[in-house]
Amino acid sequence: MLVSALWWLAQAEPFPTAVTGRHHEGPRNVFDYVLVVLAIAIVIVVTVLCVKYFARPGEKNADHIKRRILGDDL
């Protein structure tokens, strides 16, 4: 399997660096980089909060709705 992967890797052509024939020409100014960094930051924050609240939701109130659903008094 490793030999097969190495053979496919050897057959690969180098990636062209010319912008002709591409769908997008890449970032042109600082604003493009700011947008990408902002989007990455938002994704990281949302992912961290999602994992945090999934692992420890913190709902400890006795009248929380999950207590009514999980209770035996139905």
ABEGO torsion letter per residue (X at the ends): XAAAAAAAAAABBBBBABABGBABAEBABAAAAAAAAAAAAAAAAAAAAAAAAAABAGBABAABAAAAAABAAX
